[in-house]
Amino acid sequence: MRILTASDRSLLVEAADLDEAMRLNLAWDGVPGIVERIPGARTVLVRFDPVRVSSSSLAAVLSATVVDAEHVPHTREVTIPVQYDGSDLSEAASLLSVSAEELVNRHLAADWQVAFSGFAPGFGYVVSSDPLFDVPRRSSPRTRVPAGSVALAGAFTGVYPRESPGGWQLIGRTDAVMWDIDRDPPALLAPGTSVRFVASRE
């Protein structure tokens, strides 16, 4: 772990990898003086209230954090029904050297967890322990990806919260609402959320 000063109100913590960034982000829930944590693939930006805690004191607390190297805690559980009829399903399966049926079955069987958010409000980067899921992005991104599209890219699964351009491999779709400003919290998939995908047949 390396802690850098990002501003007079924030520290940037560099982690060894995605798993460590996930564990550290969740371990700092409730630390006095922290007003926001923004996790990334290998970093956590920690915004704090300088009236409540100094930068040096907070850095000392953060650096002393000990986390379980085997388990990432989860904050809540969400089930997302998916109809696996995405236009890239066969291509993604071929890239992974499995059948479309096996890809779907392993996507359903895997334990998924939201690592961090980004790209658009409500978009969660969801990871699993299944090593199968490491898929390259499309060589030519689409100009329009429908809201609710369930997709793969790299080691991540994501659900597009609204129609937008995108280069991920589309494997299915869901009616689950990813972002609702009238919901608390607005994002269905927040960092730390445990996700279970289930097959939906319309």
Sequence and secondary structure as in RCSB ss.txt:
>XXXX:A:sequence
MRILTASDRSLLVEAADLDEAMRLNLAWDGVPGIVERIPGARTVLVRFDPVRVSSSSLAAVLSATVVDAEHVPHT
REVTIPVQYDGSDLSEAASLLSVSAEELVNRHLAADWQVAFSGFAPGFGYVVSSDPLFDVPRRSSPRTRVPAGSV
ALAGAFTGVYPRESPGGWQLIGRTDAVMWDIDRDPPALLAPGTSVRFVASRE
>XXXX:A:secstr
 EEEEEETTEEEEE SSHHHHHHHHHHTTT TTEEEEEE SSEEEEEE TTTS HHHHHHHHHT    SS    S
 EEEEEEB   TTHHHHHHHTTS HHHHHHHHHHS EEEEEE SSTT EEEEES TT  B   SS EEEE TTEE
EEEBTEEEE SSSEEE SEEEEE    SB TTSSSSBSS TT EEEEEE   
